[in-house]
Amino acid sequence: MNPILNRFLSYVTVDTQSDPHSASTPSTEKQWILANKLVEELKEIGLSDVEIDENAYIMATLPSNSPNSNIPVIGFIAHFDTSPDFSGTNVSPQIIENYDGKDIVLNKEQHIILSPDYFDDLLQYKGQTIITTDGTTLLGADDKAGITEIVSAMEYLINHPEIQHGTIKIGFTPDEEIGRGAHKFDVEKFGADWAYTMDGSQVGELEYENFNAASAKISISGKSVHPGYAKGKMINAISIANEFMSLLPEDEVPQKTTGREGFFHVHHISGEIEKATIELIIRDHDKELFEERKKLISTIKNQLTFTHGECINIEVKDQYFNMKEKVTPVYHIVETAKEAMESLNITPIIKPIRGGTDGSQLSFMGLPCPNIFAGGHNFHGKYEYVPLESIESAIQVIVKICELTAKKSK
Ligand SMILES: [Zn+2]
């Protein structure tokens, strides 16, 4: 079997689902199983300083093989947990060789079909080897494709000493899917000048812009009085919650926005007469518009306080920021990735992420960190798939970035 396919399968068949309800790191004990296996493998292929810390963060080094000591130290990062949104137990991948562009039956009994009629991205992979699920789990290409690519690229560089490169650092993290992948990442110990997460989707993706993100919780307290005698006395928290939501711009919601357009997204409400709560998230690529959005929450509160009296409490919390702010000053790191792709005849697809990545947090922790494609599609569900050729392309991109970074520093 193809050794890269073999490696990928050896990772996805280990269940590493993370759990947002757990406070520990890693959030699930089972993530240790793959983490420990990866440590052994990194040692086997010949990397140096292979270490795993008490939170299961893995780091390793490929030492420079160049006489030039000025080459910047670069890093590659991926996460080994999979999404809590869908089962990662007993992943049993199917391999479709020489894909013919037709429907792929994932599960005959349950009539689960991966069809290009609905997922038209599939058609660009005609003739390639597609790895899918059996329809009962996710695949875990997010982000075990990324892990496969980084390990395989390091192995390739070790076996091809004629390719000159500087010091390369690699980092594998738990719990990215629950937003904590970067939390306990020791940027100083990692010691890279910049890094790339291998965690994007289709071939060519290169991302260095993401949302600025905040969450808001609006708590409204009311006053319950018998409805028959309520005139001028009752304060209905549900009605005030309704008023609050009606004052948010109705077209600035996820289902009506795209590209760099920001939004308010109410994702939870609960209420009775005495108490109502609205939970929402605020997203915008533009820092100023982001601040204005947060301000609007206070403005609405003040307006309603004027009408109903002091009954609303708001809590707005920043979650993460647009990495563009940290990457633009070192834009050459995006250029290098772009050049690497172009030299391999891969068309770079540079677009803003409508979400966040570990790289956005890492960028603000001092490690500028754009995101590169890992090759998979339809993450976090049973229709997830990855073409083997996309994994191979990502491996070449990593190798090329290492090579170009060395060449450019001469
Ligand atoms: Zn991911």
Boltz pocket constraint, residues with backbone or C-beta under 6 A from the ligand:
constraints:
  - pocket:
      binder: B
      contacts: [[A, 79], [A, 142], [A, 143], [A, 176], [A, 199]]
      max_distance: 6.0
